[in-house]
């Protein structure tokens, strides 16, 4: 059973640990079962994409936000 989280989608949070320490951003997604969140423009990884007919006919690289552990973010008060 996952613990109840105080951070919700749309909240503004500050990264308090890791490579992006000090950055602030909006929460795009919350994964309570894993205890992780995705923060806009934080922990961005360059992912390779295979070519397909609809979305990306040439393939290439896409910048994608990766999940961050909930213990490494703090909610910013006074929104």
N, C-alpha and C positions, 0 to 999 in steps of 0.2 A: 504494500500500500504506500502510495506517495504522500509525502508531507504536504500540508497546505502552504501554498506560496503566497507571498504578499506582493509579488510583482506580476502585473497583468499586461496583456498586449496593449500597446499604445502609451505605456508609461515612459517617462524619461529617466534613464539610469546613467550612472557613472561607472566606468570600469575601474576597479580598485586593485587589480592584479593582472599580470601577464604583459604581453608585448604592447597592447593598446592601453596601458595604464594611464589614467587621467582623461581619456576621451569620454565624451557624453554622447548619447544617442537614444533614439526611440526603439522600443522593443517591438520587433516585427512578429515574433512567434515565441510561445512558451511551451516547453515539453516537461510537464510535471513528473511524469514517470521516470524520466532520465535526470531530472533536476538541472535542466539546461534552458538557456534562452538564446535567441538570435537578435543581435542589436545592429541597427542600420549603420553601415560604413565602419564596422569594427570587426576585427579578425577576418579580413577578406583574403580568400585564397583564390589562386588562378587555376581554374579547372579546364581540362581539355574537353572539347565537345566533338563528337563524331558528326560527319555530314548527314543531314536528312533532307527530305524533299520539301517539307513545309517550313519549319522554323529557321533552319540554318543550313542552306545548301552547300556552303563552303567549309563548314566545320570551323575549327580554330579554338580560341581560348575565351573563357567567360569568367569575370570576377564574381565570386559568390561569397556571401557571408556565411561563416561557419558557427556552430553552436558554442556558447561559452557557459561554463559551470555557473550555477546560480549564486554560489558563494563568492564569486569574483566580481559581482556587480552590486551596486548600492542604489536604491531609489533616491532620486533628487527631489527634495521637498520644495514646496512653493511654486508649483506649476501654474 
